[in-house]
Amino acid sequence: MIPDAWSALRGLSIRPAADAGLINTTLVAGDPPRFVVQRVHPVFAPEVHHDIEAITAHLATRGLTTPRLVRADDGALWARDESGGVWRVMDFIPGRTLHRVSSPALAREAAAFVARFHDALDDLTHDYRHIRPGAHDTPLHMERLRDIAFTDTPAPEGPPARDGAPAPDDARALAEAILDAWRTWHGRLDLPPRHCHGDLKISNLRFTEDDRALCLLDLDTLASYPLDVELGDAFRSWCNPTGEDVTDTQFDVPIFAAAVAGYTAVRPFTAEEREALGGAAERIALELAARFCRDAFDDRYFGWDPTRFPSRVAHNLHRARGQLSLALSARRQRPLLERALLEHPRR
């Protein structure tokens, strides 16, 4: 139950958000909506709200639209319910959420906004209070997948899933395929960290009705990452025309080229960034494939659709296959990606 810590919510209707994500429980308050109310997943420590407050305050001073935390009546950035769950309230930003990049023009607009976001944070000094160890540490995710899929003494029926069904044998075959693709990936992993959003799937951008980018949402993942991690994840999401729930997909090169053009029109890449970005989407797709596949064994993290799949295990394996397919498609087209990166301004 939402804690009675915000007088601003009293008397407002509260209902599930139309575009809730996979992790946090998300509600909207008011009709029309005035606030977003969220129960924060335990993977995010409450200290993340200090980071959200610092980053959004800085963005506001730079003239960027951004959702802001609404402080509880006692001035706190979050509140706990009777069971200890962490809740927060944020401004509702009117607009629409998109779930796929339908055109190069949209990719260009989204990337230009991300570049403005990065540019606005270039002069911010902030030490993050909430740090997720291992986030976007691709070698570590591969090691974790290897450990859970190929332990020396597995249970006879395989690691038990939370719903009581064992992870199927093809989970191990898929894990091996992902690990093999990672072993043969090539690219650099040494760009310096910078302020990043941390999860630039297109549904984390808010748009106007005429497809103008307004702001970034879902700010729990704000962190210091290299640019190739940040944009590799964006390209992985944006250049997948069929979404995460299709197992056979192709990396969309025209969308990639448009995104590169949009970003560099605002903030050109350095030579080192261009070199790293050629294989970045492939890398992050492999990383997400590993995470989905690992959760087929753990069965506890990602949300799933019980109307389409018999279990979280089945849904996660489906997603993992799709991300592996996307990564291999990006690999096959890497010369085209590198050519697009060379066609735009540089720093």
N, C-alpha and C positions, 0 to 999 in steps of 0.2 A: 504494500500500500504506500502511496506517495506520502512522505512525511508532511505534517502541517507546519512547514517552515517558511512558506512564502505567502504572505497575505495577498500578493498580486494574483494568486491562482484562485482565491476563494470566490465562489459564485460562477466560475467559468466552466463550461462544458469541457470534458476531457475525453478524447477518443484516440484509438491507435492511429499513428501516422500512415498516410497512404504509401509513403516511400521509405519504410523502415529498412535498416540495414541488416546485416547478418549477425551482428554481435550484440549491440545494446538494445534494450527494450525502449522503444521510442513512441511517445504520445504527443499530441498537440492539444493546446488549451485555448479555448475561445472559438467563437464562430462569427466572423472569420478568424482564423488562427492568429493568436498574439504571441504565444510562447511555445517552445519545444521543451518537453519534459522527458528526461531520460533516466532510466535505471542503468547505471554504468556496469558493464561486465567486469567481474573481478580481475581479469587480466590487466586492467588499467588501475593502478593505484590512485587513491584520491589526490595525491600530489600532482597528478597530471593537470589539475585545474589551475594550479599556479602557473604552469607553462602556457595553458590556453589564455589565461588572463594577460600574461606578459606579451604574448605574440599578438593577440587581437587588439590590445591597447596600442601597440606600436603601429599595426596596420591602419588603425583608425586615424592616427596622427598623420599618416601618409596619404590619407584621402581614399583608402580602399574600403569598400563595403565589406563588413564582416559580422557574423553573429557574435554577440557578446554575452557573457555569463550574467545572469540576474542574481544578485546576492540575496541570500536568505535574510529574513528579518533581523537576525543577529549579526549580519555582515559577512557570514561565511560564504564561500564559493560553492559549497555542496552541503548536503545534509544526509543523515542516515535514517533508515526506517527501523522498525522494531526488530527486524531480523539482522540488522547490521548492514543491509544493502546501501550502496551509495547512489544518491539521486542528485540531479542538477537541473537547472532551468536556464534556457537560453532564449534570446530574441528569435522570433520567427521571421525569416526573410522571404517575402512573397516572391513567387516565381515558379519555375517548373524544373523537375528533375528528369534528365534523360538517361537512358540505359544503354544506348549505343551511339556511336558517332556515325551519323548517316551520310555525311558528305565531307569532302575536303575543306569546304568553307567553315564547317563547324569545328573541325580539327584545328584549323588556323586560329579561329577565335579563342578556343579553349587554351591552346598553347600560348597565345599572346597574353592571356590573363595570368597564366601560371608564371610567365616571365615577369610580369608586373609584380606579382606576389613575391617572387624571389628578389627582384630589384628593391622592393620596399623594405626587405629584411636585411639587406646587405650591411647596413650600418648599425644593426642591433647587436648589442652585447648581452647575452643571456645564457646562463648555465642551467640546463634542463634539470628539473627536480625529479621528473619521472623518466626513467631510462629502462627500456625493455631489453634485457641482455639477449644478444643474439639476433635481434630484429634485423632482417636483411643481411645477415651474415650467411651468405649462400653456402660456403663450405661447411659451416656448422649444421645447417638444415640438412645437407646431404649426409653428414655423419650421423645425425639423429635418425634419419630414415634408415640408413644402413643398420644402425644398432637395433631398431625395433623390428625390422623386417628379417634380419639375418642373425639373430642371437644364437649362441652356441647350443643352448638347451631350451628351445621353445616348448610350450605346452603341446601335448599330442594333437590337439585340435586347433592349434594356433592361438595367438593372443586373444582373449575374450573381448568381445565388443560390449558396450554398455547395455545394449538391448538384449544381450544374451546370445546373439549370433556371432560365430567366429568370423574373423576376417578371412575371406576366401583365399584359396591358393593363388588365384590370379592376381591378388594384391602383391604377392612377392614377385611374380613375373613382371608386373608393372613397375615395382620398385627397382628391379634390376635394370629395366629399360631406361628409367629416369637417371639412375646412377651412371649408366653407360654414356648417356647423352652428356652428362656433366663432365665425365672424364675426358670427353673429346671436344668440349667447349674451349674456345680460346678468346682471350681478351684481357684487359687490364683491370686490376682491382685496387688501384692506388691513388684515385683522385682524393683531394682533401675534402673533409666534411664541411657542410654549410647548413643554414637553416632550411628545413624542408617540411612540406606537408606530411609526407610519409605514406599517402594512400590516394594517389591521383586517378583512381578509376573515374570515369566520366560522370557517374552518379553522385560523386562528391563535389561536383560543380553545380552551382545554381544558375539557371538561365532565365532570361526574360522570354516572353511569348514569341519575340522575333529573333531568338537565338543569340542574344548578346550575353556574354558571361557576366555574372553579377558578383559572385563570391565563391569561396571554398567552404565546404561543410565538413562535419565529422573530424574534429580537430584533436582527437585523442592521440593520433599518431604523429603529431608535431615532434620533430627531433632533428638532430644534426646527422645528416647523411651525405655521402658524395652525390654529385649531381647525376651521375649515371644510374644510381639506384632510384632516385626520384623520377627521372624521366624514363628510365627503362620500364618502370612500373606503369607509367602513363601510357607509353607506346604499346606495352603489352595489352592493356585494357582497350585503348582507343582503336588499335589496328586489328582487333579481332571482330570481324563483322557479324559473327554468329553468337557471340556471348560465351559465358563460361559453362553453359549447360549443353554444349554440342561437342561431340568427341572428335569430329573431323573438320578442321577449320584451316583457313589460309590467312597468313599475315598480309594485311592490306598495305601495299607499298605507296599508292597515291595518298592515303590518309597519313602515313608516316611523313612523306615529303611535305605535305601541307602543314603538319604540326611543326616540323623543323623550320619551315619558312615563317610561320607565325611567331614562334619563340625567338628566332634570331632577328626578326624585325625589331624586337624590343631589347633583347639582350643577346648579343652574338656569343658564340661558343669560342673557347680557347682551342688551340690545336690539340691539347691533351683531352679536353672534353669531347671533341669530335672523334678522336681515336677510340675513346672508351664507349661512346654511344652506339657505335656500329653493332656491337654484340650485346648491348644492355638489355634489350627487350627479350632476346633469347634467354639470357641469364635469369631474368626475373620470372619468366614463364616456367623455366625449369625449377626455380626455387618454389614457386607456388604449387607446381605439380608435386614436388616433394612434400610440401606441407599438407596438401589434400590427401596424398597417399598415406602419410604418417597418421593422419586422423582416421583413416580407415582401420588402423590398428588401435589407436587410442580411443576413438569414438567419443569425443567429449568437447570439441571446440567449435567447429563450424556449424552454423544453422543448416537445416535441410528441409526439403519439401516432401512431406509424407503423402501428398496427393499424387506425386509422380514416381516416388521411389519407395521400396519396402523398408529401407533403413537408412540411417546416416552413413553407414559403411558403403552402401550401394551408391548413394549420391556423391560421396567423396571420391570414390573410384572413377565415377563418370567424369567428374570435374578434373581429376588428375590426368585422365586420358586426353581430355580436351586441351589442357595446358601443355602437355608433352607434344601433341600435334601442332600446336601454335608455335612452340619453340623450334621444332624441326622445320616448319615452314619459313620462319624468320632466318634460320640458318641457310636454307637453300637460296634465299634471296639477299643474303648479306652484301654481295657486291652492289646491288641496287641501293641498299640502305646507305652504304658508305659513299656512293656517288651523290646521293641527295644531301648528305652532310657536307660535302665539299662545295656545293653550289651556292652557299649562302655566306653572309658576312662573318668575319672572324675577328676575335680580339687579339 
